[in-house]
Amino acid sequence: MDMQGGGHGGHGGGSHPGCAMNMALNWSTDNVCVLFDFWRINSATSLVFSWAAVCLLGYMYELFRARVRRWELSLASEDAPGAHVLPATPPGAPSADGRKCTRWRRALYYGLLVAYSYSLMLVFMTYNGYLILAVIAGAVTGHYVHSADTLGAVRGAHCH
């Protein structure tokens, strides 16, 4: 189904035509918007740079996730060697040695990881095969380089 005349593009009223919106897997390099209206793929050159940038985004997501995991594991080992679960304090309970601050920091990291993974999901939802492969390549490479734990791919739900 051709979405070119569907009225979804051109919301900005700028000088360039609206973003191509495909609802099926495609390999187009013609007017593909990536996350923002100004980030467009219009040529082989812009495809190469966009592919590299999206690949880097997937890699950096895995790096960030691994660093947060290492930080959490270091906190768990400080409290109870061998434990992989941070001790929980009930919401609103007084916090001895900064546990409340740690819980806020964990929550902030979690929120950033969720936002990051949803951004990668939006890149995936361009349905552009090149960009899908870039997300996968970045995630696989980042996981290989930065994931040293024994849990492997078994983690919580992620959007990429």
N, C-alpha and C positions, 0 to 999 in steps of 0.2 A: 504494500500500500504506500503510495507516494504521499509524503507529508509536506511537500514543498508549499502547497497552496493551502495548508491547513490553518493558517493564521497564528501559528505559534511563534514564528520568528519576527524579527524587526521591532521588538518592543521598545528598544532604545531610541528609535527615531533618528539614528545616526546615518552616516553616509554609506555604511556597508549593509548588504542585505542580511536578513535574519539568518540565524544559525540553522544548519540542516538538522532536522530531527528525524532520526530513523528509529523505528520500533522493532527492527530485526537486525540480526548480525550483518555487518557490512564492512567493507574494506575501503571506504571512500576517503579521499583526501581533499574533497571539495567543500569548503566552508563548514568545517566541523569545529564547534566551540567546545573547549575543554574547561569546565568549571566556571569560567568568566567570559563575558562577551568579548573582551579584548584578547583572550587567548584563543586564537583560531588556527586551524590547519587549512592552508590553501595551496600548499605546494609540497614537493618532496622534501625540500629543505626544512620547512616548518614541521613536517611530519617527523623528521629525524630528531630535531631539537625537542619537540613535544614528547616523542617516545623516550628520549633520554631523561627528560624532566619527570615524566610519570614513573619511569623505572626508578629514578632516584627517590621519588616520594614513597614508593612501596618499600624500598630499602630502608629509608629513614624511619618509616613506621616500625619496622621490625627492630631497628636499633633502639628506638625510644621504648618500645615494649620490653625489650630485653633489659634495658637499664633500669626501668621501673621494677621489673621482676627481681633483679639482683638487689636493688635497694630494699624491697620488701623482705627478701630472704635474709638480708643482713640484719634487719630489725628483728625478725623471728629468731635468728640464732643468738642475738643478744639476750632475749628474754628466756628462751629455753632451747639449749643446743639440740639440734635434730628436729625441732618443730618447724613445720612449714605453714603454720597458720598464726597470724598475729593475734594476740589476746585481744578480745573485744571488750570494750567498756560500754555499758548501756548509754544510750543517748542522753546527754544532759548530766551525766555523772561527773563528779569532780575528777579532774585529771591530775594524777601525781606526775611526775617527771615528763611532762610534755606529750602524753598520749593523745590528748585532744588535738593538739597541733599536728601530730602525726596522722591522725584520722582525717583531718581536713586536707592535709597534703596528699594522702592516698586518694581521697575523693576528687581532688583537683586533677591528679594524674589520670584517674579513671575517666573523668569527663573529657580531658584532652584526647585520650586514646579513642574514646567513642566518637568525638567530633572528627578526628583524623581518619578513622576507619570509614565513617559515613562519607567523607570527602572522596576517599578512594572508591567507595561504592558508586558515587555519582559519576566518576570517571568511567567506571565499568558500564554504567547505564547509558553511556553514549552508544553502546552496542557496536562500537568500532573495534574490529578485530585487532588492529595494531595496538590500540590503547589497552585493550584487555590483556594482550600478551605482555605489554610493558608492566602493568600492575603485577601480573603473576611473576614475571622475571625478577622484578625488584623485590617482591615478597620472598620468593624462594632464595634468592641470593642473600638477602638480609637475614633470613632465618638460618641459613647455612653458616654464615659468618658469625652471627651474634648469639645464637641459641645454643648454650652449652649445657643446659639442664637436661635431665633425663625424661622430662615430660614430652618432649618432641612436639608434635603438632596438636596434641591433646591439651587444649586450653579452653577458655571460655568462648562464647559466641563472638565472632568478629564479622564485620561486613565485607571483608575481602578475603 
